[in-house]
Amino acid sequence: MNFSHAKLCAGAVACAVTLAVAPVSADVKIGVIYDYTGPFAAGGSKAAGIGNKIAIDMINEKGGVEGHKIVPIYADAQSKTDVAINEAERLLNDAKVDLIMGVYSSAHCVPMAAKVDAAKKFMWANVCVASAVLKDKNLQYVFRPQVHSDQFGEASCTFIAENAKSKLKKEVKDVKVAIIHEDGPYGVGVAMGNEAKCKELGMQIAHKEGYAATATDLTALVTKLRRAQPDIILHTGYNPDITLFLRQSKEAGLRFDALIGHGAGYGQIDKLIETFKDDVNLFYNVDPVAAQLLDAKTLKPGLGDLTAEMVKRYKAESGAQEVPPHTSMGFNQAWVFLTDVLPRAIKKHGGFDPEALRKAALETDIPEGGTIQGYGVKFFPAGSKMAGQNERSSPVVMQYVKGETKIAWPASLKTIDAVLPLPKGHAYAR
């Protein structure tokens, strides 16, 4: 009960009457923020938004959560940080949503998470990966079941190290990697993870450089890479910048043994094939796994059917044939919130105010194999270096083979023996 309500109650009986007639089945209003337009839309944000919507639709078709209908209010961040922040404030202050969900870009996510937490409102981050969203911030009301960027950087370097001798015919210490990235929180976070892990494993960092995601010319970067002659290029970017880099690299004759992307634009294989055809065949992408690639037998019973329904609805809504990893991210994180956190908040903690949601999230304990993306969910508690982050999240390394997505790492999940280096005749092969 808020303060103004308390003043209106003349006594305990009056209050009891007031509470007795309060609506029991109030709607749960969720402000859902993605980039439905602008360059981030094609980089995975729109696909994630559709996945998120599918989860909400399916829950409402079953009658909502504990008798409460889910009312989503969708907002377009337009691939602009200021718009994203303004939309979050509008949803919380004007639309009076109970929580914020979604957010694709880490450049949006970092300031938004800080603002939402400072206002003691609740935020559930489905897609943004920058470790900087939560690292050393000790946020209380922001939770992210998603993988974080330090893990992206570690995955690609570990994959290279494990395949250096058998595939590249080199000792790990002789492998040269180049780390290039857009210079926002997302790119910087992944690149830091790349550099730390590759160095730890003993690889040579032949070149490391950031650039603006809005860059219109990357020839200087390409020239430096040609001079450095890395075996592997580790790239973190969105969509227009990846397209620019690949086009200018081909024109300049840049060649390498493998290119490993890290989510975002590299997660949208349909878009890359549309532009580059066979030139992107056998490229890699580090991301939380697209759920349909997993063997359903390794997951909790029923999750395979859930994935199949998500895939069917996504294809119907988008018209696409390939279902990108971002669809699973948008869907899976929303599903975890709607089927695990929210019911417990209502039943055990009396509702869905930020405090009830915070308590319920901290009690989440989903084991490995308990979500459609394979990983479990358990959040680091307040006071931890990564408070609010899912400690059980993990990405995979995927390889695109003739338009199909295969899992190349880790060994326990792989569906392909990685093709490394690029074979002779490939547009980028050495």
MOGI-V889767 format. One record per pair of residues at least 12 apart in sequence whose C-alpha atoms are under 7 Angstrom apart, sorted by sequence separation. I is the first residue (numbers start at 1). J is the second residue. D is the distance in whole Angstrom. If there is no record, write none. Layout:
# MOGI-V889767
i,j,d
I,J,D
I,J,D
This chain:
# MOGI-V889767
i,j,d
34,46,7
75,87,7
179,191,6
311,323,7
345,357,5
365,377,6
366,378,7
378,390,5
379,391,6
397,409,5
364,377,7
365,378,5
377,390,6
378,391,6
396,409,6
56,70,7
364,378,6
377,391,7
378,392,6
396,410,6
34,49,6
292,307,6
342,357,7
345,360,5
377,392,5
291,307,6
341,357,7
344,360,6
376,392,5
377,393,7
129,146,7
131,148,5
362,379,6
375,392,6
376,393,6
123,141,6
124,142,6
125,143,6
126,144,6
129,147,6
130,148,6
131,149,5
267,285,6
375,393,5
109,128,6
122,141,5
123,142,5
124,143,5
125,144,5
126,145,7
127,146,6
129,148,4
130,149,5
131,150,6
266,285,6
341,360,5
362,381,7
375,394,6
113,133,7
121,141,6
122,142,6
123,143,6
124,144,6
126,146,6
129,149,5
341,361,5
120,141,7
207,228,7
99,121,7
100,122,6
101,123,6
102,124,7
103,125,6
106,128,5
110,132,7
117,139,6
206,228,6
263,285,6
99,122,5
100,123,5
101,124,5
102,125,5
103,126,7
104,127,5
105,128,5
106,129,6
110,133,5
117,140,7
242,265,7
260,283,6
261,284,6
262,285,5
263,286,6
341,364,7
84,108,6
99,123,6
100,124,6
101,125,6
102,126,5
103,127,6
104,128,5
106,130,6
109,133,6
117,141,5
206,230,6
232,256,6
259,283,6
260,284,5
261,285,5
262,286,5
263,287,5
101,126,7
102,127,7
103,128,6
117,142,6
213,238,7
231,256,5
232,257,6
233,258,6
234,259,6
235,260,6
236,261,6
258,283,7
259,284,6
260,285,6
261,286,6
262,287,6
81,107,7
215,241,7
230,256,7
231,257,5
232,258,5
233,259,5
234,260,5
235,261,5
236,262,5
238,264,5
239,265,4
81,108,5
85,112,6
176,203,6
177,204,6
178,205,6
183,210,5
214,241,7
218,245,6
222,249,6
231,258,7
232,259,6
233,260,6
234,261,6
235,262,6
237,264,7
238,265,4
175,203,6
176,204,5
177,205,5
178,206,5
179,207,6
180,208,6
181,209,7
182,210,5
183,211,5
213,241,6
226,254,6
237,265,6
113,142,6
173,202,5
174,203,7
175,204,6
176,205,6
177,206,6
178,207,5
179,208,5
180,209,5
181,210,5
182,211,5
183,212,6
219,248,6
172,202,6
173,203,5
174,204,7
176,206,6
178,208,6
179,209,7
180,210,6
181,211,6
182,212,5
183,213,7
172,203,6
173,204,7
182,213,5
290,324,6
290,325,4
289,325,6
153,190,5
157,194,6
288,325,7
291,328,6
152,190,6
153,191,6
290,328,6
40,79,5
150,189,6
154,193,6
28,68,6
32,72,6
36,76,5
38,78,5
39,79,6
149,189,5
150,190,6
153,193,4
154,194,6
157,197,6
332,372,6
27,68,5
28,69,6
29,70,6
30,71,6
31,72,6
32,73,6
33,74,6
34,75,7
35,76,5
37,78,5
38,79,5
149,190,5
153,194,4
157,198,5
25,67,6
26,68,6
27,69,5
28,70,5
29,71,5
30,72,5
31,73,5
32,74,5
33,75,5
34,76,6
35,77,5
36,78,6
37,79,7
151,193,7
25,68,5
27,70,6
28,71,6
29,72,6
30,73,6
31,74,6
32,75,6
33,76,6
34,77,6
35,78,5
150,193,5
154,197,5
27,71,6
33,77,6
35,79,5
149,193,7
187,236,5
187,237,6
178,230,6
270,322,7
132,185,7
177,230,5
176,230,5
177,231,6
178,232,6
179,233,6
180,234,6
181,235,6
182,236,6
130,185,6
176,231,5
177,232,5
178,233,5
179,234,5
180,235,5
181,236,5
182,237,5
130,186,5
175,231,6
176,232,7
177,233,6
178,234,6
179,235,6
180,236,7
181,237,6
268,324,6
129,186,7
267,324,6
131,189,6
267,325,6
45,104,5
130,189,6
31,91,6
307,372,6
31,97,6
30,97,5
29,97,5
30,98,6
31,99,6
32,100,6
33,101,6
34,102,6
29,98,5
30,99,5
31,100,5
32,101,5
33,102,5
34,103,5
300,369,6
303,372,6
28,98,6
30,100,6
31,101,6
32,102,5
33,103,5
34,104,6
299,369,4
300,370,5
30,101,7
298,369,6
299,370,6
299,374,7
107,184,6
107,185,6
106,185,6
107,186,7
106,186,5
291,372,6
291,373,5
290,373,7
289,373,6
288,394,7
289,395,6
288,395,4
289,396,6
287,395,5
288,396,6
286,395,6
287,396,6
152,262,7
286,396,6
287,397,7
286,397,5
285,397,6
286,398,6
284,397,7
285,398,5
284,398,5
285,399,6
284,399,4
283,399,6
284,400,6
282,399,6
283,400,6
282,400,5
281,400,6
282,401,5
281,401,6
281,402,6
156,286,7
152,286,6
282,419,7
147,288,7
279,426,7
279,427,6
258,420,7
257,420,7
258,421,6
257,421,5
258,422,6
257,422,5
256,428,6
257,429,6
255,428,5
256,429,6
257,430,6
254,428,7
255,429,5
256,430,6
255,430,5
250,428,7
145,333,6
43,238,6
43,239,5
42,239,7
40,238,7
40,239,7
39,239,7
39,240,7
127,329,6
126,329,6
127,330,7
126,330,6
126,333,5
126,334,7
141,354,7
141,358,6
44,264,6
43,264,5
44,265,7
43,265,4
44,267,7
44,268,6
43,268,6
122,354,5
145,377,6
121,354,6
156,397,7
140,382,6
151,394,7
152,395,7
138,382,6
144,388,6
145,389,6
146,390,7
138,383,6
143,388,4
144,389,5
145,390,5
138,384,7
142,388,6
143,389,6
144,390,6
147,393,5
146,393,6
147,394,6
139,387,6
145,393,7
147,395,6
136,385,5
138,387,5
139,388,7
135,385,6
136,386,6
159,409,7
135,386,5
134,386,6
168,420,7
134,387,7
167,420,6
168,421,6
134,388,7
167,421,7
98,353,7
134,389,7
54,310,7
51,314,7
50,314,7
51,327,5
55,331,5
50,327,7
51,328,6
54,331,7
66,343,6
48,326,5
52,330,4
65,343,6
47,326,6
48,327,4
51,330,5
52,331,4
55,334,6
47,327,5
51,331,4
55,335,6
48,329,6
49,330,6
44,326,6
48,330,4
52,334,6
